[in-house]
Amino acid sequence: MATAQRSSGRTWSLLGETRRRPSPYEVVTARFHYHFRREPAPFELDPGAPLNRWYLKYREGSPFQVDDWEGFRDPDRLTYRDYVGRQHEREVYLDGVIDRLEAEAPFAGVTSVWPRVAGELLVPLRFPLHVLQMVGLYVGQMAPSSFITNAAHFQAADEMRRIQRLAYWTKLLADAFDPLYATTAHARTAWEDREEFQPLRQLLEELLVAYDWGEAFAALNLAVKPAVDAAVNTELARLAGANGDGLLAALLTDFGRDTQRSAAWSTDLVAYATGGSPELRDVLASWTERWAPRAADAVGPLEQLAAGASGGQPVALREAALAAQARLATA
Protein backbone atom coordinates (compact mmCIF):
# COMPACT_ATOMS: atom_id res chain seq x y z
CA MET A 1 0.00 0.00 0.00
CA ALA A 2 1.33 3.39 -0.93
CA THR A 3 2.19 5.64 1.96
CA ALA A 4 2.15 9.40 1.92
CA GLN A 5 5.52 11.04 2.15
CA ARG A 6 6.02 14.07 4.30
CA SER A 7 7.07 17.12 2.37
CA SER A 8 10.53 18.39 3.07
CA GLY A 9 9.67 21.78 1.68
CA ARG A 10 10.09 24.97 3.66
CA THR A 11 7.08 26.46 5.37
CA TRP A 12 7.85 29.97 4.10
CA SER A 13 10.23 30.15 1.18
CA LEU A 14 10.59 33.92 1.31
CA LEU A 15 12.42 33.58 4.62
CA GLY A 16 15.12 31.37 3.12
CA GLU A 17 16.33 28.07 4.49
CA THR A 18 14.03 27.72 7.47
CA ARG A 19 11.21 25.37 8.42
CA ARG A 20 9.80 27.34 11.31
CA ARG A 21 6.43 28.97 11.11
CA PRO A 22 6.84 32.68 10.28
CA SER A 23 5.46 35.25 12.66
CA PRO A 24 2.59 37.53 11.55
CA TYR A 25 5.15 40.36 11.49
CA GLU A 26 7.32 38.46 9.01
CA VAL A 27 4.38 37.32 6.87
CA VAL A 28 3.22 40.87 6.18
CA THR A 29 6.71 42.38 5.85
CA ALA A 30 9.20 40.01 4.24
CA ARG A 31 10.50 40.83 0.76
CA PHE A 32 7.84 43.33 -0.20
CA HIS A 33 10.49 45.46 -1.90
CA TYR A 34 10.72 43.29 -4.99
CA HIS A 35 12.27 46.24 -6.82
CA PHE A 36 15.51 46.37 -4.80
CA ARG A 37 18.51 45.31 -6.93
CA ARG A 38 16.18 44.32 -9.72
CA GLU A 39 17.73 44.17 -13.19
CA PRO A 40 17.90 46.10 -15.41
CA ALA A 41 16.04 48.71 -13.38
CA PRO A 42 14.02 48.76 -10.14
CA PHE A 43 10.66 49.61 -11.68
CA GLU A 44 8.93 48.44 -14.85
CA LEU A 45 9.68 51.63 -16.70
CA ASP A 46 12.35 52.69 -19.14
CA PRO A 47 15.69 52.14 -17.33
CA GLY A 48 16.47 55.76 -18.04
CA ALA A 49 13.24 57.02 -16.47
CA PRO A 50 13.86 59.56 -13.68
CA LEU A 51 12.32 57.28 -11.05
CA ASN A 52 14.67 54.41 -11.93
CA ARG A 53 17.70 56.66 -12.09
CA TRP A 54 16.83 58.18 -8.70
CA TYR A 55 16.62 54.82 -6.93
CA LEU A 56 19.69 53.45 -8.64
CA LYS A 57 21.71 56.48 -7.56
CA TYR A 58 20.45 57.06 -4.04
CA ARG A 59 19.49 53.55 -2.91
CA GLU A 60 21.44 50.92 -4.86
CA GLY A 61 24.25 53.46 -5.24
CA SER A 62 24.45 54.29 -1.55
CA PRO A 63 27.63 53.21 0.27
CA PHE A 64 25.41 51.98 3.10
CA GLN A 65 24.89 48.43 1.79
CA VAL A 66 24.88 44.87 3.08
CA ASP A 67 24.42 41.63 1.19
CA ASP A 68 20.91 41.01 2.55
CA TRP A 69 18.83 43.65 4.30
CA GLU A 70 16.00 41.15 4.85
CA GLY A 71 17.70 39.84 7.98
CA PHE A 72 17.01 43.05 9.90
CA ARG A 73 14.13 43.04 12.37
CA ASP A 74 12.51 45.96 14.13
CA PRO A 75 13.03 45.13 17.84
CA ASP A 76 9.35 45.90 18.50
CA ARG A 77 8.22 43.67 15.58
CA LEU A 78 5.44 46.13 14.80
CA THR A 79 2.80 45.53 12.16
CA TYR A 80 0.38 48.27 11.23
CA ARG A 81 -2.24 46.68 13.47
CA ASP A 82 0.19 46.51 16.39
CA TYR A 83 1.25 50.11 15.91
CA VAL A 84 -2.30 51.43 15.77
CA GLY A 85 -3.28 49.46 18.84
CA ARG A 86 -0.28 50.62 20.83
CA GLN A 87 -0.66 54.27 19.90
CA HIS A 88 -4.40 54.15 20.51
CA GLU A 89 -3.64 53.37 24.13
CA ARG A 90 -1.30 56.36 24.32
CA GLU A 91 -3.88 58.63 22.71
CA VAL A 92 -6.57 57.51 25.16
CA TYR A 93 -4.18 58.34 27.97
CA LEU A 94 -3.43 61.81 26.56
CA ASP A 95 -7.12 62.47 25.98
CA GLY A 96 -7.68 61.75 29.66
CA VAL A 97 -4.86 64.10 30.66
CA ILE A 98 -6.25 66.86 28.46
CA ASP A 99 -9.82 66.40 29.70
CA ARG A 100 -8.72 66.54 33.33
CA LEU A 101 -6.49 69.58 32.92
CA GLU A 102 -8.96 71.45 30.73
CA ALA A 103 -11.61 70.98 33.41
CA GLU A 104 -9.21 72.59 35.90
CA ALA A 105 -8.23 75.50 33.59
CA PRO A 106 -4.94 74.26 32.10
CA PHE A 107 -3.04 77.55 32.34
CA ALA A 108 -4.36 78.76 35.67
CA GLY A 109 -1.08 78.14 37.45
CA VAL A 110 1.45 79.25 34.83
CA THR A 111 4.04 81.89 35.55
CA SER A 112 3.54 85.38 34.20
CA VAL A 113 6.37 85.00 31.67
CA TRP A 114 5.37 81.59 30.32
CA PRO A 115 2.73 82.60 27.71
CA ARG A 116 5.17 84.88 25.90
CA VAL A 117 8.05 82.37 25.99
CA ALA A 118 5.76 79.52 24.95
CA GLY A 119 4.38 81.58 22.10
CA GLU A 120 7.86 82.45 20.84
CA LEU A 121 9.56 79.08 21.40
CA LEU A 122 7.06 76.22 21.41
CA VAL A 123 4.41 77.37 18.94
CA PRO A 124 6.80 77.54 15.91
CA LEU A 125 8.05 74.00 16.55
CA ARG A 126 5.43 72.61 14.18
CA PHE A 127 7.76 73.50 11.29
CA PRO A 128 10.94 71.68 12.37
CA LEU A 129 8.92 68.70 13.59
CA HIS A 130 7.21 68.46 10.23
CA VAL A 131 10.63 68.25 8.58
CA LEU A 132 11.46 65.28 10.81
CA GLN A 133 8.25 63.65 9.61
CA MET A 134 9.04 64.30 5.95
CA VAL A 135 12.57 62.93 6.17
CA GLY A 136 11.34 59.88 8.07
CA LEU A 137 8.93 59.18 5.23
CA TYR A 138 11.75 59.61 2.71
CA VAL A 139 13.97 57.14 4.57
CA GLY A 140 11.11 54.66 4.55
CA GLN A 141 10.35 55.25 0.89
CA MET A 142 13.97 54.69 -0.16
CA ALA A 143 14.86 51.87 2.24
CA PRO A 144 16.00 48.60 0.64
CA SER A 145 13.77 46.39 2.82
CA SER A 146 10.22 46.73 4.06
CA PHE A 147 11.47 45.72 7.51
CA ILE A 148 13.22 49.11 7.52
CA THR A 149 10.43 50.93 5.70
CA ASN A 150 7.81 50.00 8.29
CA ALA A 151 9.94 51.19 11.19
CA ALA A 152 10.69 54.49 9.46
CA HIS A 153 7.07 55.10 8.52
CA PHE A 154 5.83 54.37 12.03
CA GLN A 155 8.40 56.89 13.22
CA ALA A 156 6.99 59.44 10.78
CA ALA A 157 3.51 58.73 12.13
CA ASP A 158 4.87 59.47 15.61
CA GLU A 159 5.95 62.87 14.36
CA MET A 160 2.46 63.60 13.06
CA ARG A 161 1.06 62.62 16.44
CA ARG A 162 3.40 65.08 18.13
CA ILE A 163 2.55 67.88 15.68
CA GLN A 164 -1.19 67.38 16.11
CA ARG A 165 -1.03 67.42 19.89
CA LEU A 166 1.14 70.54 19.91
CA ALA A 167 -1.32 72.20 17.55
CA TYR A 168 -4.14 71.46 20.01
CA TRP A 169 -2.10 72.86 22.89
CA THR A 170 -1.35 75.95 20.77
CA LYS A 171 -5.08 76.60 20.32
CA LEU A 172 -5.63 76.32 24.07
CA LEU A 173 -2.76 78.76 24.66
CA ALA A 174 -4.24 81.18 22.15
CA ASP A 175 -7.71 80.96 23.67
CA ALA A 176 -6.30 81.65 27.11
CA PHE A 177 -3.87 84.46 26.30
CA ASP A 178 -3.59 85.77 22.74
CA PRO A 179 -5.42 84.68 19.55
CA LEU A 180 -2.27 85.57 17.61
CA TYR A 181 -0.59 82.39 18.84
CA ALA A 182 -3.01 80.25 16.82
CA THR A 183 -2.28 81.97 13.52
CA THR A 184 0.02 80.44 10.93
CA ALA A 185 1.53 83.85 10.30
CA HIS A 186 2.78 84.08 13.88
CA ALA A 187 4.47 80.68 13.82
CA ARG A 188 5.85 81.07 10.31
CA THR A 189 7.28 84.52 10.96
CA ALA A 190 9.10 83.27 14.05
CA TRP A 191 10.44 80.22 12.22
CA GLU A 192 11.60 82.16 9.18
CA ASP A 193 12.79 85.41 10.75
CA ARG A 194 13.82 84.98 14.38
CA GLU A 195 17.59 84.75 14.64
CA GLU A 196 17.46 81.95 17.22
CA PHE A 197 15.70 79.56 14.81
CA GLN A 198 17.92 80.13 11.79
CA PRO A 199 20.67 77.56 12.53
CA LEU A 200 18.02 74.87 12.97
CA ARG A 201 16.14 75.98 9.89
CA GLN A 202 19.28 75.87 7.75
CA LEU A 203 20.19 72.43 9.10
CA LEU A 204 16.75 71.00 8.37
CA GLU A 205 16.60 72.48 4.89
CA GLU A 206 19.89 70.73 4.14
CA LEU A 207 18.55 67.53 5.68
CA LEU A 208 15.67 67.63 3.20
CA VAL A 209 18.15 67.34 0.34
CA ALA A 210 20.27 64.55 1.85
CA TYR A 211 19.08 62.19 -0.87
CA ASP A 212 21.32 59.17 -0.28
CA TRP A 213 19.09 56.86 1.76
CA GLY A 214 21.91 55.82 4.09
CA GLU A 215 22.94 59.39 4.79
CA ALA A 216 19.33 60.42 5.29
CA PHE A 217 18.92 57.64 7.86
CA ALA A 218 22.17 58.46 9.68
CA ALA A 219 21.60 62.21 9.65
CA LEU A 220 18.00 61.93 10.84
CA ASN A 221 18.05 59.05 13.32
CA LEU A 222 21.59 59.25 14.66
CA ALA A 223 22.10 63.01 14.72
CA VAL A 224 19.24 65.44 14.12
CA LYS A 225 16.24 63.70 15.63
CA PRO A 226 18.05 62.72 18.85
CA ALA A 227 19.13 66.34 19.27
CA VAL A 228 15.68 67.79 18.64
CA ASP A 229 13.93 65.17 20.74
CA ALA A 230 16.25 65.70 23.70
CA ALA A 231 15.68 69.44 23.51
CA VAL A 232 11.91 69.26 23.07
CA ASN A 233 10.70 66.11 24.84
CA THR A 234 13.08 66.38 27.80
CA GLU A 235 14.44 69.86 28.43
CA LEU A 236 11.46 71.88 27.25
CA ALA A 237 9.13 69.48 29.06
CA ARG A 238 11.00 70.33 32.26
CA LEU A 239 10.77 74.02 31.48
CA ALA A 240 7.03 73.76 30.89
CA GLY A 241 6.52 71.91 34.16
CA ALA A 242 8.62 74.43 36.08
CA ASN A 243 6.41 77.21 34.72
CA GLY A 244 3.15 75.53 35.67
CA ASP A 245 2.18 74.24 32.22
CA GLY A 246 1.39 70.70 33.28
CA LEU A 247 -0.47 69.92 30.08
CA LEU A 248 2.47 70.64 27.79
CA ALA A 249 4.87 68.89 30.15
CA ALA A 250 2.68 65.75 30.08
CA LEU A 251 2.40 65.82 26.29
CA LEU A 252 6.12 66.22 25.68
CA THR A 253 7.04 63.58 28.26
CA ASP A 254 4.72 61.07 26.61
CA PHE A 255 6.33 61.71 23.23
CA GLY A 256 9.55 60.48 24.81
CA ARG A 257 8.19 56.93 24.46
CA ASP A 258 8.21 57.38 20.70
CA THR A 259 11.78 58.64 20.87
CA GLN A 260 12.81 55.46 22.71
CA ARG A 261 11.31 53.26 20.00
CA SER A 262 13.08 55.26 17.28
CA ALA A 263 16.40 54.91 19.09
CA ALA A 264 15.87 51.17 19.53
CA TRP A 265 15.31 50.33 15.88
CA SER A 266 18.01 52.73 14.74
CA THR A 267 20.69 51.19 16.94
CA ASP A 268 19.58 47.70 15.94
CA LEU A 269 19.84 48.61 12.27
CA VAL A 270 23.35 49.96 12.79
CA ALA A 271 24.32 46.80 14.68
CA TYR A 272 22.86 44.57 11.97
CA ALA A 273 24.65 46.43 9.17
CA THR A 274 28.03 46.76 10.86
CA GLY A 275 27.92 43.24 12.30
CA GLY A 276 28.22 41.76 8.84
CA SER A 277 30.14 44.62 7.26
CA PRO A 278 32.42 46.30 9.83
CA GLU A 279 33.66 48.77 7.23
CA LEU A 280 30.26 50.44 7.39
CA ARG A 281 31.21 51.90 10.76
CA ASP A 282 33.46 54.33 8.90
CA VAL A 283 30.68 55.13 6.42
CA LEU A 284 28.23 55.94 9.21
CA ALA A 285 30.87 57.85 11.15
CA SER A 286 31.58 60.07 8.15
CA TRP A 287 27.93 61.09 8.14
CA THR A 288 27.37 61.45 11.87
CA GLU A 289 30.55 63.45 12.28
CA ARG A 290 29.14 65.89 9.78
CA TRP A 291 25.59 66.08 11.10
CA ALA A 292 25.70 65.48 14.85
CA PRO A 293 27.72 68.54 15.98
CA ARG A 294 25.70 70.80 13.71
CA ALA A 295 22.45 69.42 15.12
CA ALA A 296 23.53 70.10 18.69
CA ASP A 297 24.73 73.58 17.72
CA ALA A 298 21.42 74.24 15.94
CA VAL A 299 19.27 73.66 19.03
CA GLY A 300 21.65 75.63 21.21
CA PRO A 301 20.40 79.11 20.24
CA LEU A 302 16.89 78.17 21.37
CA GLU A 303 18.26 78.43 24.89
CA GLN A 304 18.06 82.21 24.44
CA LEU A 305 14.31 82.00 23.91
CA ALA A 306 13.91 79.65 26.85
CA ALA A 307 15.95 81.86 29.17
CA GLY A 308 13.04 84.22 29.74
CA ALA A 309 11.19 81.49 31.63
CA SER A 310 14.14 79.72 33.22
CA GLY A 311 14.13 81.59 36.50
CA GLY A 312 17.80 82.32 36.07
CA GLN A 313 18.69 78.64 35.71
CA PRO A 314 20.48 77.45 32.56
CA VAL A 315 18.41 75.58 29.97
CA ALA A 316 20.90 73.08 28.59
CA LEU A 317 19.44 72.21 25.20
CA ARG A 318 22.78 71.78 23.46
CA GLU A 319 24.21 69.61 26.24
CA ALA A 320 21.09 67.44 26.24
CA ALA A 321 21.39 67.02 22.48
CA LEU A 322 25.03 65.96 22.69
CA ALA A 323 24.23 63.50 25.47
CA ALA A 324 21.40 61.91 23.46
CA GLN A 325 23.63 61.53 20.41
CA ALA A 326 26.39 59.99 22.56
CA ARG A 327 23.98 57.43 24.01
CA LEU A 328 23.03 56.32 20.52
CA ALA A 329 26.65 56.13 19.43
CA THR A 330 27.58 53.83 22.30
CA ALA A 331 24.42 51.68 22.33
Secondary structure as GFF3:
##gff-version 3
##sequence-region A 1 331
A	DSSP	three_ten_helix	13	15	.	.	.	ID=ss1
A	DSSP	alpha_helix	24	27	.	.	.	ID=ss2
A	DSSP	alpha_helix	50	55	.	.	.	ID=ss3
A	DSSP	pi_helix	56	60	.	.	.	ID=ss4
A	DSSP	three_ten_helix	69	71	.	.	.	ID=ss5
A	DSSP	alpha_helix	80	103	.	.	.	ID=ss6
A	DSSP	alpha_helix	114	121	.	.	.	ID=ss7
A	DSSP	three_ten_helix	123	125	.	.	.	ID=ss8
A	DSSP	alpha_helix	126	142	.	.	.	ID=ss9
A	DSSP	alpha_helix	146	176	.	.	.	ID=ss10
A	DSSP	three_ten_helix	179	182	.	.	.	ID=ss11
A	DSSP	alpha_helix	184	193	.	.	.	ID=ss12
A	DSSP	three_ten_helix	195	197	.	.	.	ID=ss13
A	DSSP	alpha_helix	198	207	.	.	.	ID=ss14
A	DSSP	alpha_helix	213	219	.	.	.	ID=ss15
A	DSSP	pi_helix	220	224	.	.	.	ID=ss16
A	DSSP	alpha_helix	225	229	.	.	.	ID=ss17
A	DSSP	pi_helix	230	236	.	.	.	ID=ss18
A	DSSP	alpha_helix	237	242	.	.	.	ID=ss19
A	DSSP	alpha_helix	246	276	.	.	.	ID=ss20
A	DSSP	alpha_helix	280	299	.	.	.	ID=ss21
A	DSSP	alpha_helix	302	306	.	.	.	ID=ss22
A	DSSP	three_ten_helix	307	309	.	.	.	ID=ss23
A	DSSP	alpha_helix	317	330	.	.	.	ID=ss24
###
